[in-house]
Amino acid sequence: MHSLLDYDAKILLAWNESLKGDRRFTDFLLHNGFPELAALSRAILSDVDALKWLMDNGYPEFAILSDAIDDEDEAIAWLEKYHCDFLSKFAAACRRDDDAIKWFVDNELHGFVPIIQTIHNELLHQSWDSSDIHRRRMS
């Protein structure tokens, strides 16, 4: 199985910028051998096609991670069942689980903290957008 621990710090920095919506970094990841991180970035930003790409191209754990970040019980259980401990901690930290965040600090995985913060901020924006009456579509 794949893990975010498999990537060099510079690639993770590019991924963080992609998560912030900077398309230049998404394109960089896509065209430089890291299409899975580009897709994961888009999946976390609610792109259903990117989620499907992850499932269809050998990265189901990253698709499940995206759903676990969104606090979907089945995805959280899947990560635990298949012993994706790092991804499980990462998803929990993105949901602002204090113990998970502390785990990253205690294990000197400080490079992931800005990424976790970026994802948490994106979750807040998604939540605000879904509750904004001006952004809802009328059927």
N, C-alpha and C positions, 0 to 999 in steps of 0.2 A: 504494500500500500504506500501511497505517496504521503508525504508530510511537509508542512511548511518549513520544517527544520532542514529540509534538503536543499534549500536555496541560499545562495550567497547574500550577504547583507546588502550589497548594491542592488541586487535584483529585488529584494524586499523593499528597499527605498522606492524603487520605480513602481512597485505594486501599490505602495501606500499612496503615491501621487495619482495612480490610476483610480484608486478607490475614492479619491477626492474629486473625480470626474475629469481629470486632465487627459483628454483623448490622445495627446502626444505620447504619454507614457503607456497607455493601453496599446497604441499602435506599436510602440517600441517592443513591448512584451510579445505581442502577436507576431511580429516579424523577426524576432531574434531568439526564437527557440523556446518561448515560454507562453504558448497560446493558452495553456491551462490556467495561468495566473490572470491573463486578460479575461478569459471566460469567467473565472471565479470573481473577479472584480465586478464584471457586468452582472453576474448572478446575484451578488450581494446588493447591487443597485437595482434589483427587481427585474432583470432581463430574463424572461422565461426561456428564450431561445438559447441563451448562454448556459442556463441550467441543463437544458436538454443536451447541449454539446458536451458538457462535462460527463454526463451519463453515457453518451454514445461513444465517447473517445477515450475511455479507460480511466476516468477520474471520478468514479462514483463517490468516493470519500469526500471530495471537494464539493460536489453537488449536495451531499448530505450535510456537510459543514455549513453551507449557505442556509439550509433549512434549520439547522440547529441554532445558528446565530439568530434566526427569526423565532426561536423558542418553540419550535415544533417538537412535541413530545416524542413522536416516532423517530425523528432524526436524532434526537439526543440519545434515545435508547439504542439506535443502530450504532452510533459511535462507541457507546459503552460495550455493546455486545461484541463488536469486532476489535475491541481493545485499541481504539484510536485515542489513546489517552491524551496526547498532546492536542489533537484537534478538539477533543471534548473540553479540555481546559481553556483552549482558545475561544471556543464558542461561548462558554460560560463567562469568560472575562469580557467578551464583547457585549454580553447582556448585563454587565456591571456586577457580576458576582464577586464580592470582596475577597473571598478565599481564593478564587481563581486568579485574580489580579495579584494578590500577595504571592501566589505560587510562582508567577513569572518573575517577580522581583527577587524572591528568595533563591530562585534557580539561575539568577543573573542572565535572564533572557530579556534584558532591557530594550533591545532593538524591536521587540514585538509590542511594547507598550504604546508607542505612537500609532501603530497600525490598529491596535485595539481601540484607542481613542477615536481614530478616524471612523472606524466602523460604528462605534457607539454613537458618534455624532450623526452619522448617516441614518441610523435607526431612529434617532430622535426626529430628524427631518422627515423621514418617511411617515412617522406617526403623526407629526403635525400636518403634513400634506393630506393624509387620509381623513383627518378630522376637520379640515378647512372646507366649509360649506361652499366656498367660491371655486374650489378645485374639483368638486364632485360633478360627475356627469349626470345629467338628467336623462332618464329613460323615456 
